[in-house]
Amino acid sequence: MLASGYRSVAAEFGGDLVDTEAVVTAIAYQTGDEEEARWVLACLDALQVFDREDTQLRLEPLLRQCVALGV
């Protein structure tokens, strides 16, 4: 679930800054369940896969590059 959620966010936004609701929507589109999407976001956030700027989130750049390379 977490990997799928991460891939959904990466495919939809890449390294762009977005608000949390946009992230939840991207994950919910994949899972079909908003509550599950919020849980996935909370877990990804706890794993520190996002950089934060005020209320905006962006996938952490080095992690995003590693995932894209399949490392």
N, CA, C, O and CB atoms as a CASP TS submission, in Angstrom:
PFRMAT TS
TARGET T0000
AUTHOR 0000-0000-0000
METHOD Language model
MODEL 1
PARENT N/A
ATOM      1  N   MET     1       0.815  -1.183   0.000  1.00  0.00           N
ATOM      2  CA  MET     1       0.000   0.000   0.000  1.00  0.00           C
ATOM      3  C   MET     1       0.863   1.252   0.000  1.00  0.00           C
ATOM      4  O   MET     1       0.585   2.195  -0.741  1.00  0.00           O
ATOM      5  CB  MET     1      -0.929  -0.005   1.190  1.00  0.00           C
ATOM      6  N   LEU     2       1.899   1.273   0.817  1.00  0.00           N
ATOM      7  CA  LEU     2       2.748   2.456   0.910  1.00  0.00           C
ATOM      8  C   LEU     2       3.515   2.698  -0.388  1.00  0.00           C
ATOM      9  O   LEU     2       3.614   3.831  -0.860  1.00  0.00           O
ATOM     10  CB  LEU     2       3.722   2.314   2.074  1.00  0.00           C
ATOM     11  N   ALA     3       4.048   1.635  -0.949  1.00  0.00           N
ATOM     12  CA  ALA     3       4.778   1.777  -2.212  1.00  0.00           C
ATOM     13  C   ALA     3       3.855   2.257  -3.319  1.00  0.00           C
ATOM     14  O   ALA     3       4.227   3.118  -4.118  1.00  0.00           O
ATOM     15  CB  ALA     3       5.430   0.447  -2.612  1.00  0.00           C
ATOM     16  N   SER     4       2.673   1.710  -3.364  1.00  0.00           N
ATOM     17  CA  SER     4       1.692   2.131  -4.363  1.00  0.00           C
ATOM     18  C   SER     4       1.307   3.594  -4.174  1.00  0.00           C
ATOM     19  O   SER     4       1.188   4.338  -5.148  1.00  0.00           O
ATOM     20  CB  SER     4       0.445   1.246  -4.292  1.00  0.00           C
ATOM     21  N   GLY     5       1.114   4.003  -2.939  1.00  0.00           N
ATOM     22  CA  GLY     5       0.806   5.400  -2.648  1.00  0.00           C
ATOM     23  C   GLY     5       1.937   6.322  -3.052  1.00  0.00           C
ATOM     24  O   GLY     5       1.708   7.384  -3.630  1.00  0.00           O
ATOM     25  N   TYR     6       3.155   5.915  -2.748  1.00  0.00           N
ATOM     26  CA  TYR     6       4.323   6.712  -3.123  1.00  0.00           C
ATOM     27  C   TYR     6       4.392   6.861  -4.640  1.00  0.00           C
ATOM     28  O   TYR     6       4.586   7.962  -5.155  1.00  0.00           O
ATOM     29  CB  TYR     6       5.620   6.067  -2.586  1.00  0.00           C
ATOM     30  N   ARG     7       4.235   5.756  -5.344  1.00  0.00           N
ATOM     31  CA  ARG     7       4.284   5.797  -6.813  1.00  0.00           C
ATOM     32  C   ARG     7       3.187   6.682  -7.388  1.00  0.00           C
ATOM     33  O   ARG     7       3.406   7.374  -8.383  1.00  0.00           O
ATOM     34  CB  ARG     7       4.160   4.386  -7.389  1.00  0.00           C
ATOM     35  N   SER     8       2.008   6.667  -6.769  1.00  0.00           N
ATOM     36  CA  SER     8       0.906   7.528  -7.221  1.00  0.00           C
ATOM     37  C   SER     8       1.284   8.999  -7.113  1.00  0.00           C
ATOM     38  O   SER     8       1.046   9.782  -8.033  1.00  0.00           O
ATOM     39  CB  SER     8      -0.365   7.252  -6.401  1.00  0.00           C
ATOM     40  N   VAL     9       1.868   9.360  -5.992  1.00  0.00           N
ATOM     41  CA  VAL     9       2.273  10.757  -5.781  1.00  0.00           C
ATOM     42  C   VAL     9       3.399  11.125  -6.747  1.00  0.00           C
ATOM     43  O   VAL     9       3.385  12.207  -7.333  1.00  0.00           O
ATOM     44  CB  VAL     9       2.725  10.986  -4.310  1.00  0.00           C
ATOM     45  N   ALA    10       4.366  10.235  -6.913  1.00  0.00           N
ATOM     46  CA  ALA    10       5.484  10.502  -7.815  1.00  0.00           C
ATOM     47  C   ALA    10       5.004  10.663  -9.262  1.00  0.00           C
ATOM     48  O   ALA    10       5.468  11.550  -9.978  1.00  0.00           O
ATOM     49  CB  ALA    10       6.521   9.373  -7.724  1.00  0.00           C
ATOM     50  N   ALA    11       4.081   9.808  -9.684  1.00  0.00           N
ATOM     51  CA  ALA    11       3.575   9.887 -11.056  1.00  0.00           C
ATOM     52  C   ALA    11       2.759  11.150 -11.284  1.00  0.00           C
ATOM     53  O   ALA    11       2.831  11.755 -12.354  1.00  0.00           O
ATOM     54  CB  ALA    11       2.729   8.664 -11.377  1.00  0.00           C
ATOM     55  N   GLU    12       1.998  11.544 -10.301  1.00  0.00           N
ATOM     56  CA  GLU    12       1.105  12.703 -10.449  1.00  0.00           C
ATOM     57  C   GLU    12       1.845  14.029 -10.333  1.00  0.00           C
ATOM     58  O   GLU    12       1.555  14.965 -11.078  1.00  0.00           O
ATOM     59  CB  GLU    12       0.005  12.648  -9.406  1.00  0.00           C
ATOM     60  N   PHE    13       2.809  14.122  -9.396  1.00  0.00           N
ATOM     61  CA  PHE    13       3.401  15.423  -9.096  1.00  0.00           C
ATOM     62  C   PHE    13       4.910  15.498  -9.283  1.00  0.00           C
ATOM     63  O   PHE    13       5.468  16.595  -9.303  1.00  0.00           O
ATOM     64  CB  PHE    13       3.076  15.794  -7.707  1.00  0.00           C
ATOM     65  N   GLY    14       5.586  14.353  -9.420  1.00  0.00           N
ATOM     66  CA  GLY    14       7.039  14.401  -9.527  1.00  0.00           C
ATOM     67  C   GLY    14       7.627  15.093  -8.313  1.00  0.00           C
ATOM     68  O   GLY    14       7.378  14.681  -7.180  1.00  0.00           O
ATOM     69  N   GLY    15       8.406  16.141  -8.537  1.00  0.00           N
ATOM     70  CA  GLY    15       9.033  16.879  -7.451  1.00  0.00           C
ATOM     71  C   GLY    15       8.374  18.205  -7.153  1.00  0.00           C
ATOM     72  O   GLY    15       8.965  19.054  -6.485  1.00  0.00           O
ATOM     73  N   ASP    16       7.155  18.398  -7.639  1.00  0.00           N
ATOM     74  CA  ASP    16       6.453  19.669  -7.430  1.00  0.00           C
ATOM     75  C   ASP    16       5.897  19.791  -6.019  1.00  0.00           C
ATOM     76  O   ASP    16       5.592  18.792  -5.366  1.00  0.00           O
ATOM     77  CB  ASP    16       5.323  19.816  -8.437  1.00  0.00           C
ATOM     78  N   LEU    17       5.773  21.026  -5.562  1.00  0.00           N
ATOM     79  CA  LEU    17       5.126  21.305  -4.283  1.00  0.00           C
ATOM     80  C   LEU    17       3.616  21.234  -4.454  1.00  0.00           C
ATOM     81  O   LEU    17       3.063  21.806  -5.393  1.00  0.00           O
ATOM     82  CB  LEU    17       5.549  22.691  -3.736  1.00  0.00           C
ATOM     83  N   VAL    18       2.954  20.531  -3.544  1.00  0.00           N
ATOM     84  CA  VAL    18       1.496  20.404  -3.571  1.00  0.00           C
ATOM     85  C   VAL    18       0.975  20.409  -2.142  1.00  0.00           C
ATOM     86  O   VAL    18       1.733  20.186  -1.198  1.00  0.00           O
ATOM     87  CB  VAL    18       1.055  19.106  -4.316  1.00  0.00           C
ATOM     88  N   ASP    19      -0.320  20.662  -1.986  1.00  0.00           N
ATOM     89  CA  ASP    19      -0.892  20.621  -0.641  1.00  0.00           C
ATOM     90  C   ASP    19      -1.284  19.188  -0.281  1.00  0.00           C
ATOM     91  O   ASP    19      -1.330  18.313  -1.146  1.00  0.00           O
ATOM     92  CB  ASP    19      -2.119  21.559  -0.539  1.00  0.00           C
ATOM     93  N   THR    20      -1.561  18.962   0.977  1.00  0.00           N
ATOM     94  CA  THR    20      -1.854  17.609   1.446  1.00  0.00           C
ATOM     95  C   THR    20      -3.104  17.031   0.808  1.00  0.00           C
ATOM     96  O   THR    20      -3.175  15.827   0.563  1.00  0.00           O
ATOM     97  CB  THR    20      -2.005  17.602   2.943  1.00  0.00           C
ATOM     98  N   GLU    21      -4.099  17.883   0.535  1.00  0.00           N
ATOM     99  CA  GLU    21      -5.327  17.377  -0.080  1.00  0.00           C
ATOM    100  C   GLU    21      -5.072  16.837  -1.483  1.00  0.00           C
ATOM    101  O   GLU    21      -5.699  15.860  -1.893  1.00  0.00           O
ATOM    102  CB  GLU    21      -6.383  18.476  -0.133  1.00  0.00           C
ATOM    103  N   ALA    22      -4.160  17.459  -2.218  1.00  0.00           N
ATOM    104  CA  ALA    22      -3.809  16.966  -3.549  1.00  0.00           C
ATOM    105  C   ALA    22      -3.123  15.603  -3.444  1.00  0.00           C
ATOM    106  O   ALA    22      -3.354  14.719  -4.269  1.00  0.00           O
ATOM    107  CB  ALA    22      -2.893  17.975  -4.280  1.00  0.00           C
ATOM    108  N   VAL    23      -2.282  15.442  -2.427  1.00  0.00           N
ATOM    109  CA  VAL    23      -1.606  14.152  -2.213  1.00  0.00           C
ATOM    110  C   VAL    23      -2.635  13.082  -1.862  1.00  0.00           C
ATOM    111  O   VAL    23      -2.594  11.975  -2.400  1.00  0.00           O
ATOM    112  CB  VAL    23      -0.536  14.264  -1.088  1.00  0.00           C
ATOM    113  N   VAL    24      -3.545  13.409  -0.971  1.00  0.00           N
ATOM    114  CA  VAL    24      -4.592  12.454  -0.592  1.00  0.00           C
ATOM    115  C   VAL    24      -5.420  12.071  -1.816  1.00  0.00           C
ATOM    116  O   VAL    24      -5.746  10.898  -1.997  1.00  0.00           O
ATOM    117  CB  VAL    24      -5.504  13.048   0.512  1.00  0.00           C
ATOM    118  N   THR    25      -5.758  13.034  -2.644  1.00  0.00           N
ATOM    119  CA  THR    25      -6.547  12.756  -3.845  1.00  0.00           C
ATOM    120  C   THR    25      -5.802  11.821  -4.787  1.00  0.00           C
ATOM    121  O   THR    25      -6.395  10.887  -5.327  1.00  0.00           O
ATOM    122  CB  THR    25      -6.896  14.057  -4.567  1.00  0.00           C
ATOM    123  N   ALA    26      -4.506  12.062  -4.992  1.00  0.00           N
ATOM    124  CA  ALA    26      -3.707  11.198  -5.869  1.00  0.00           C
ATOM    125  C   ALA    26      -3.663   9.764  -5.352  1.00  0.00           C
ATOM    126  O   ALA    26      -3.780   8.812  -6.124  1.00  0.00           O
ATOM    127  CB  ALA    26      -2.284  11.746  -6.002  1.00  0.00           C
ATOM    128  N   ILE    27      -3.496   9.620  -4.051  1.00  0.00           N
ATOM    129  CA  ILE    27      -3.448   8.276  -3.461  1.00  0.00           C
ATOM    130  C   ILE    27      -4.836   7.631  -3.495  1.00  0.00           C
ATOM    131  O   ILE    27      -4.968   6.447  -3.805  1.00  0.00           O
ATOM    132  CB  ILE    27      -2.918   8.337  -2.003  1.00  0.00           C
ATOM    133  N   ALA    28      -5.863   8.411  -3.177  1.00  0.00           N
ATOM    134  CA  ALA    28      -7.232   7.882  -3.177  1.00  0.00           C
ATOM    135  C   ALA    28      -7.659   7.438  -4.567  1.00  0.00           C
ATOM    136  O   ALA    28      -8.422   6.482  -4.707  1.00  0.00           O
ATOM    137  CB  ALA    28      -8.209   8.930  -2.648  1.00  0.00           C
ATOM    138  N   TYR    29      -7.180   8.113  -5.582  1.00  0.00           N
ATOM    139  CA  TYR    29      -7.483   7.703  -6.951  1.00  0.00           C
ATOM    140  C   TYR    29      -6.971   6.291  -7.193  1.00  0.00           C
ATOM    141  O   TYR    29      -7.611   5.503  -7.888  1.00  0.00           O
ATOM    142  CB  TYR    29      -6.863   8.685  -7.969  1.00  0.00           C
ATOM    143  N   GLN    30      -5.821   5.977  -6.620  1.00  0.00           N
ATOM    144  CA  GLN    30      -5.230   4.638  -6.765  1.00  0.00           C
ATOM    145  C   GLN    30      -5.938   3.617  -5.882  1.00  0.00           C
ATOM    146  O   GLN    30      -6.224   2.507  -6.330  1.00  0.00           O
ATOM    147  CB  GLN    30      -3.736   4.675  -6.420  1.00  0.00           C
ATOM    148  N   THR    31      -6.225   3.982  -4.621  1.00  0.00           N
ATOM    149  CA  THR    31      -6.776   3.023  -3.666  1.00  0.00           C
ATOM    150  C   THR    31      -8.294   2.928  -3.713  1.00  0.00           C
ATOM    151  O   THR    31      -8.876   1.893  -3.390  1.00  0.00           O
ATOM    152  CB  THR    31      -6.346   3.388  -2.280  1.00  0.00           C
ATOM    153  N   GLY    32      -8.928   4.031  -4.122  1.00  0.00           N
ATOM    154  CA  GLY    32     -10.388   4.058  -4.136  1.00  0.00           C
ATOM    155  C   GLY    32     -11.008   4.337  -2.781  1.00  0.00           C
ATOM    156  O   GLY    32     -12.222   4.216  -2.620  1.00  0.00           O
ATOM    157  N   ASP    33     -10.186   4.713  -1.794  1.00  0.00           N
ATOM    158  CA  ASP    33     -10.672   4.914  -0.434  1.00  0.00           C
ATOM    159  C   ASP    33      -9.948   6.107   0.187  1.00  0.00           C
ATOM    160  O   ASP    33      -8.738   6.052   0.404  1.00  0.00           O
ATOM    161  CB  ASP    33     -10.467   3.634   0.425  1.00  0.00           C
ATOM    162  N   GLU    34     -10.680   7.181   0.473  1.00  0.00           N
ATOM    163  CA  GLU    34     -10.053   8.385   1.014  1.00  0.00           C
ATOM    164  C   GLU    34      -9.463   8.154   2.400  1.00  0.00           C
ATOM    165  O   GLU    34      -8.383   8.665   2.698  1.00  0.00           O
ATOM    166  CB  GLU    34     -11.061   9.516   1.070  1.00  0.00           C
ATOM    167  N   GLU    35     -10.140   7.406   3.241  1.00  0.00           N
ATOM    168  CA  GLU    35      -9.622   7.134   4.583  1.00  0.00           C
ATOM    169  C   GLU    35      -8.303   6.365   4.505  1.00  0.00           C
ATOM    170  O   GLU    35      -7.360   6.668   5.237  1.00  0.00           O
ATOM    171  CB  GLU    35     -10.655   6.342   5.411  1.00  0.00           C
ATOM    172  N   GLU    36      -8.239   5.381   3.629  1.00  0.00           N
ATOM    173  CA  GLU    36      -7.002   4.628   3.440  1.00  0.00           C
ATOM    174  C   GLU    36      -5.909   5.541   2.881  1.00  0.00           C
ATOM    175  O   GLU    36      -4.746   5.430   3.269  1.00  0.00           O
ATOM    176  CB  GLU    36      -7.237   3.424   2.498  1.00  0.00           C
ATOM    177  N   ALA    37      -6.282   6.436   1.977  1.00  0.00           N
ATOM    178  CA  ALA    37      -5.317   7.378   1.400  1.00  0.00           C
ATOM    179  C   ALA    37      -4.732   8.275   2.483  1.00  0.00           C
ATOM    180  O   ALA    37      -3.534   8.559   2.468  1.00  0.00           O
ATOM    181  CB  ALA    37      -5.983   8.233   0.304  1.00  0.00           C
ATOM    182  N   ARG    38      -5.555   8.722   3.417  1.00  0.00           N
ATOM    183  CA  ARG    38      -5.058   9.566   4.517  1.00  0.00           C
ATOM    184  C   ARG    38      -4.104   8.764   5.426  1.00  0.00           C
ATOM    185  O   ARG    38      -3.116   9.302   5.926  1.00  0.00           O
ATOM    186  CB  ARG    38      -6.253  10.131   5.352  1.00  0.00           C
ATOM    187  N   TRP    39      -4.411   7.488   5.628  1.00  0.00           N
ATOM    188  CA  TRP    39      -3.532   6.628   6.420  1.00  0.00           C
ATOM    189  C   TRP    39      -2.193   6.457   5.699  1.00  0.00           C
ATOM    190  O   TRP    39      -1.138   6.535   6.329  1.00  0.00           O
ATOM    191  CB  TRP    39      -4.196   5.244   6.676  1.00  0.00           C
ATOM    192  N   VAL    40      -2.229   6.226   4.395  1.00  0.00           N
ATOM    193  CA  VAL    40      -0.996   6.066   3.605  1.00  0.00           C
ATOM    194  C   VAL    40      -0.176   7.353   3.678  1.00  0.00           C
ATOM    195  O   VAL    40       1.037   7.300   3.879  1.00  0.00           O
ATOM    196  CB  VAL    40      -1.326   5.708   2.116  1.00  0.00           C
ATOM    197  N   LEU    41      -0.822   8.505   3.517  1.00  0.00           N
ATOM    198  CA  LEU    41      -0.121   9.786   3.620  1.00  0.00           C
ATOM    199  C   LEU    41       0.535   9.924   4.991  1.00  0.00           C
ATOM    200  O   LEU    41       1.693  10.332   5.081  1.00  0.00           O
ATOM    201  CB  LEU    41      -1.093  10.960   3.369  1.00  0.00           C
ATOM    202  N   ALA    42      -0.181   9.593   6.050  1.00  0.00           N
ATOM    203  CA  ALA    42       0.372   9.690   7.401  1.00  0.00           C
ATOM    204  C   ALA    42       1.599   8.790   7.556  1.00  0.00           C
ATOM    205  O   ALA    42       2.591   9.192   8.163  1.00  0.00           O
ATOM    206  CB  ALA    42      -0.696   9.316   8.446  1.00  0.00           C
ATOM    207  N   CYS    43       1.534   7.595   7.019  1.00  0.00           N
ATOM    208  CA  CYS    43       2.669   6.672   7.106  1.00  0.00           C
ATOM    209  C   CYS    43       3.860   7.181   6.299  1.00  0.00           C
ATOM    210  O   CYS    43       4.994   7.150   6.775  1.00  0.00           O
ATOM    211  CB  CYS    43       2.261   5.277   6.615  1.00  0.00           C
ATOM    212  N   LEU    44       3.600   7.654   5.070  1.00  0.00           N
ATOM    213  CA  LEU    44       4.686   8.190   4.245  1.00  0.00           C
ATOM    214  C   LEU    44       5.307   9.411   4.911  1.00  0.00           C
ATOM    215  O   LEU    44       6.523   9.595   4.873  1.00  0.00           O
ATOM    216  CB  LEU    44       4.172   8.554   2.840  1.00  0.00           C
ATOM    217  N   ASP    45       4.480  10.228   5.510  1.00  0.00           N
ATOM    218  CA  ASP    45       4.987  11.405   6.210  1.00  0.00           C
ATOM    219  C   ASP    45       5.839  10.984   7.404  1.00  0.00           C
ATOM    220  O   ASP    45       6.888  11.580   7.649  1.00  0.00           O
ATOM    221  CB  ASP    45       3.823  12.306   6.671  1.00  0.00           C
ATOM    222  N   ALA    46       5.413   9.981   8.141  1.00  0.00           N
ATOM    223  CA  ALA    46       6.183   9.475   9.280  1.00  0.00           C
ATOM    224  C   ALA    46       7.527   8.900   8.828  1.00  0.00           C
ATOM    225  O   ALA    46       8.508   8.950   9.570  1.00  0.00           O
ATOM    226  CB  ALA    46       5.378   8.404  10.034  1.00  0.00           C
ATOM    227  N   LEU    47       7.567   8.360   7.619  1.00  0.00           N
ATOM    228  CA  LEU    47       8.807   7.822   7.059  1.00  0.00           C
ATOM    229  C   LEU    47       9.676   8.910   6.436  1.00  0.00           C
ATOM    230  O   LEU    47      10.747   8.627   5.898  1.00  0.00           O
ATOM    231  CB  LEU    47       8.492   6.761   6.020  1.00  0.00           C
ATOM    232  N   GLN    48       9.213  10.147   6.509  1.00  0.00           N
ATOM    233  CA  GLN    48       9.931  11.329   6.041  1.00  0.00           C
ATOM    234  C   GLN    48      10.249  11.289   4.549  1.00  0.00           C
ATOM    235  O   GLN    48      11.356  11.631   4.135  1.00  0.00           O
ATOM    236  CB  GLN    48      11.207  11.484   6.817  1.00  0.00           C
ATOM    237  N   VAL    49       9.280  10.872   3.752  1.00  0.00           N
ATOM    238  CA  VAL    49       9.488  10.869   2.311  1.00  0.00           C
ATOM    239  C   VAL    49       9.161  12.223   1.685  1.00  0.00           C
ATOM    240  O   VAL    49       9.338  12.411   0.482  1.00  0.00           O
ATOM    241  CB  VAL    49       8.645   9.784   1.667  1.00  0.00           C
ATOM    242  N   PHE    50       8.684  13.165   2.498  1.00  0.00           N
ATOM    243  CA  PHE    50       8.339  14.494   1.991  1.00  0.00           C
ATOM    244  C   PHE    50       9.241  15.566   2.586  1.00  0.00           C
ATOM    245  O   PHE    50       9.650  15.490   3.745  1.00  0.00           O
ATOM    246  CB  PHE    50       6.878  14.816   2.296  1.00  0.00           C
ATOM    247  N   ASP    51       9.539  16.566   1.764  1.00  0.00           N
ATOM    248  CA  ASP    51      10.083  17.827   2.257  1.00  0.00           C
ATOM    249  C   ASP    51       8.891  18.737   2.441  1.00  0.00           C
ATOM    250  O   ASP    51       7.924  18.658   1.683  1.00  0.00           O
ATOM    251  CB  ASP    51      11.161  18.451   1.273  1.00  0.00           C
ATOM    252  N   ARG    52       8.948  19.598   3.434  1.00  0.00           N
ATOM    253  CA  ARG    52       7.836  20.523   3.703  1.00  0.00           C
ATOM    254  C   ARG    52       8.292  21.959   3.506  1.00  0.00           C
ATOM    255  O   ARG    52       9.397  22.344   3.891  1.00  0.00           O
ATOM    256  CB  ARG    52       7.290  20.328   5.139  1.00  0.00           C
ATOM    257  N   GLU    53       7.412  22.737   2.897  1.00  0.00           N
ATOM    258  CA  GLU    53       7.569  24.186   2.819  1.00  0.00           C
ATOM    259  C   GLU    53       6.225  24.774   3.206  1.00  0.00           C
ATOM    260  O   GLU    53       5.274  24.750   2.424  1.00  0.00           O
ATOM    261  CB  GLU    53       8.031  24.665   1.377  1.00  0.00           C
ATOM    262  N   ASP    54       6.155  25.302   4.423  1.00  0.00           N
ATOM    263  CA  ASP    54       4.901  25.791   4.998  1.00  0.00           C
ATOM    264  C   ASP    54       3.884  24.653   5.004  1.00  0.00           C
ATOM    265  O   ASP    54       4.090  23.655   5.694  1.00  0.00           O
ATOM    266  CB  ASP    54       4.357  27.021   4.200  1.00  0.00           C
ATOM    267  N   THR    55       2.796  24.779   4.256  1.00  0.00           N
ATOM    268  CA  THR    55       1.758  23.743   4.214  1.00  0.00           C
ATOM    269  C   THR    55       1.866  22.869   2.977  1.00  0.00           C
ATOM    270  O   THR    55       1.001  22.030   2.729  1.00  0.00           O
ATOM    271  CB  THR    55       0.384  24.377   4.266  1.00  0.00           C
ATOM    272  N   GLN    56       2.918  23.061   2.202  1.00  0.00           N
ATOM    273  CA  GLN    56       3.100  22.315   0.959  1.00  0.00           C
ATOM    274  C   GLN    56       4.062  21.139   1.173  1.00  0.00           C
ATOM    275  O   GLN    56       4.966  21.197   2.006  1.00  0.00           O
ATOM    276  CB  GLN    56       3.629  23.247  -0.156  1.00  0.00           C
ATOM    277  N   LEU    57       3.844  20.088   0.409  1.00  0.00           N
ATOM    278  CA  LEU    57       4.697  18.898   0.460  1.00  0.00           C
ATOM    279  C   LEU    57       5.353  18.683  -0.895  1.00  0.00           C
ATOM    280  O   LEU    57       4.798  19.037  -1.935  1.00  0.00           O
ATOM    281  CB  LEU    57       3.881  17.646   0.875  1.00  0.00           C
ATOM    282  N   ARG    58       6.533  18.101  -0.863  1.00  0.00           N
ATOM    283  CA  ARG    58       7.231  17.697  -2.084  1.00  0.00           C
ATOM    284  C   ARG    58       7.964  16.402  -1.750  1.00  0.00           C
ATOM    285  O   ARG    58       8.507  16.263  -0.654  1.00  0.00           O
ATOM    286  CB  ARG    58       8.232  18.826  -2.603  1.00  0.00           C
ATOM    287  N   LEU    59       7.984  15.468  -2.672  1.00  0.00           N
ATOM    288  CA  LEU    59       8.738  14.249  -2.427  1.00  0.00           C
ATOM    289  C   LEU    59      10.210  14.596  -2.238  1.00  0.00           C
ATOM    290  O   LEU    59      10.760  15.420  -2.968  1.00  0.00           O
ATOM    291  CB  LEU    59       8.555  13.243  -3.588  1.00  0.00           C
ATOM    292  N   GLU    60      10.836  13.970  -1.264  1.00  0.00           N
ATOM    293  CA  GLU    60      12.230  14.233  -0.963  1.00  0.00           C
ATOM    294  C   GLU    60      13.056  13.895  -2.213  1.00  0.00           C
ATOM    295  O   GLU    60      12.972  12.773  -2.713  1.00  0.00           O
ATOM    296  CB  GLU    60      12.708  13.405   0.285  1.00  0.00           C
ATOM    297  N   PRO    61      13.855  14.850  -2.728  1.00  0.00           N
ATOM    298  CA  PRO    61      14.507  14.684  -4.029  1.00  0.00           C
ATOM    299  C   PRO    61      15.435  13.475  -4.154  1.00  0.00           C
ATOM    300  O   PRO    61      15.362  12.757  -5.152  1.00  0.00           O
ATOM    301  CB  PRO    61      15.281  15.900  -4.331  1.00  0.00           C
ATOM    302  N   LEU    62      16.291  13.232  -3.187  1.00  0.00           N
ATOM    303  CA  LEU    62      17.229  12.108  -3.296  1.00  0.00           C
ATOM    304  C   LEU    62      16.492  10.776  -3.283  1.00  0.00           C
ATOM    305  O   LEU    62      16.815   9.880  -4.063  1.00  0.00           O
ATOM    306  CB  LEU    62      18.252  12.150  -2.154  1.00  0.00           C
ATOM    307  N   LEU    63      15.519  10.644  -2.416  1.00  0.00           N
ATOM    308  CA  LEU    63      14.718   9.421  -2.382  1.00  0.00           C
ATOM    309  C   LEU    63      13.986   9.220  -3.712  1.00  0.00           C
ATOM    310  O   LEU    63      13.934   8.109  -4.240  1.00  0.00           O
ATOM    311  CB  LEU    63      13.707   9.470  -1.215  1.00  0.00           C
ATOM    312  N   ARG    64      13.421  10.314  -4.249  1.00  0.00           N
ATOM    313  CA  ARG    64      12.701  10.220  -5.525  1.00  0.00           C
ATOM    314  C   ARG    64      13.618   9.755  -6.640  1.00  0.00           C
ATOM    315  O   ARG    64      13.217   8.946  -7.476  1.00  0.00           O
ATOM    316  CB  ARG    64      12.082  11.569  -5.893  1.00  0.00           C
ATOM    317  N   GLN    65      14.861  10.263  -6.663  1.00  0.00           N
ATOM    318  CA  GLN    65      15.823   9.839  -7.680  1.00  0.00           C
ATOM    319  C   GLN    65      16.183   8.362  -7.520  1.00  0.00           C
ATOM    320  O   GLN    65      16.277   7.633  -8.508  1.00  0.00           O
ATOM    321  CB  GLN    65      17.090  10.700  -7.605  1.00  0.00           C
ATOM    322  N   CYS    66      16.383   7.926  -6.289  1.00  0.00           N
ATOM    323  CA  CYS    66      16.715   6.520  -6.034  1.00  0.00           C
ATOM    324  C   CYS    66      15.581   5.598  -6.453  1.00  0.00           C
ATOM    325  O   CYS    66      15.815   4.558  -7.069  1.00  0.00           O
ATOM    326  CB  CYS    66      17.036   6.307  -4.554  1.00  0.00           C
ATOM    327  N   VAL    67      14.357   5.977  -6.120  1.00  0.00           N
ATOM    328  CA  VAL    67      13.215   5.165  -6.512  1.00  0.00           C
ATOM    329  C   VAL    67      13.091   5.104  -8.021  1.00  0.00           C
ATOM    330  O   VAL    67      12.790   4.047  -8.575  1.00  0.00           O
ATOM    331  CB  VAL    67      11.934   5.713  -5.899  1.00  0.00           C
ATOM    332  N   ALA    68      13.319   6.225  -8.696  1.00  0.00           N
ATOM    333  CA  ALA    68      13.226   6.261 -10.154  1.00  0.00           C
ATOM    334  C   ALA    68      14.284   5.357 -10.792  1.00  0.00           C
ATOM    335  O   ALA    68      14.045   4.775 -11.850  1.00  0.00           O
ATOM    336  CB  ALA    68      13.381   7.704 -10.665  1.00  0.00           C
ATOM    337  N   LEU    69      15.446   5.238 -10.158  1.00  0.00           N
ATOM    338  CA  LEU    69      16.509   4.383 -10.672  1.00  0.00           C
ATOM    339  C   LEU    69      16.333   2.923 -10.277  1.00  0.00           C
ATOM    340  O   LEU    69      17.027   2.044 -10.789  1.00  0.00           O
ATOM    341  CB  LEU    69      17.843   4.878 -10.185  1.00  0.00           C
ATOM    342  N   GLY    70      15.401   2.669  -9.364  1.00  0.00           N
ATOM    343  CA  GLY    70      15.175   1.307  -8.898  1.00  0.00           C
ATOM    344  C   GLY    70      16.196   0.854  -7.886  1.00  0.00           C
ATOM    345  O   GLY    70      16.409  -0.346  -7.720  1.00  0.00           O
ATOM    346  N   VAL    71      16.839   1.795  -7.200  1.00  0.00           N
ATOM    347  CA  VAL    71      17.866   1.478  -6.205  1.00  0.00           C
ATOM    348  C   VAL    71      17.213   1.037  -4.930  1.00  0.00           C
ATOM    349  O   VAL    71      17.902   0.722  -3.959  1.00  0.00           O
ATOM    350  CB  VAL    71      18.784   2.679  -5.945  1.00  0.00           C
TER
END
